[in-house]
């Protein structure tokens, strides 16, 4: 089978209500493009009918594949999707589509070239946030300050759920991933920096939705803890590269 140009990976935890509309929007956009594509939905330990809903949808859409990842954690779901995807470019896409799917064009050729990883940024010049409460914004900036101070200098928004990887880069990085929760992308970007890969921040339009699954306090504390776990992993040689 021909290698698709783009793989869209959608981690899905308790998304039975939102997922069909999201898939409709994603496929409607992709079918208008002049490149080949695949969509991978990775159901991730849901307690609702997310897996069944995704399977029902995929029956009528041959470009959609549904995977069941038993282990909870967004990092687990994304790793599974990235390593099973076949595309030349592999794009993580949050199921809430807080970034309109049309923005994907900014992350891939021909609009973007000379990159290994492109990360959606709500802070890069030209980005626009819509409807975000001030407490969420300032809380996020506080966490990003810690991330920049301790692990990823100069990256203004590591936690936006929209990121694109070249295929070989995805294969290399996600095989070394150890964190399974929300902080997985900090670890992936840290690994990328160690490998001196080219990371570009892409300004996006981003919409806040009140039913976000992120818990500002709980996830912030876990993220701070994981920063130190990453440093400890590095000291123990877990990220040393095999030749």
Secondary structure as UniProt FT lines:
FT   STRAND          6..12
FT   HELIX           16..30
FT   TURN            31..32
FT   STRAND          37..44
FT   HELIX           50..58
FT   TURN            59..60
FT   TURN            62..63
FT   STRAND          64..69
FT   HELIX           74..84
FT   STRAND          89..93
FT   TURN            95..96
FT   HELIX           101..107
FT   TURN            109..111
FT   STRAND          117..121
FT   TURN            125..126
FT   STRAND          128..130
FT   HELIX           134..150
FT   TURN            153..154
FT   STRAND          162..166
FT   HELIX           167..176
FT   TURN            182..183
FT   HELIX           184..194
FT   TURN            195..196
FT   STRAND          199..203
FT   STRAND          205..207
FT   TURN            210..211
FT   HELIX           216..235
FT   TURN            236..239
//
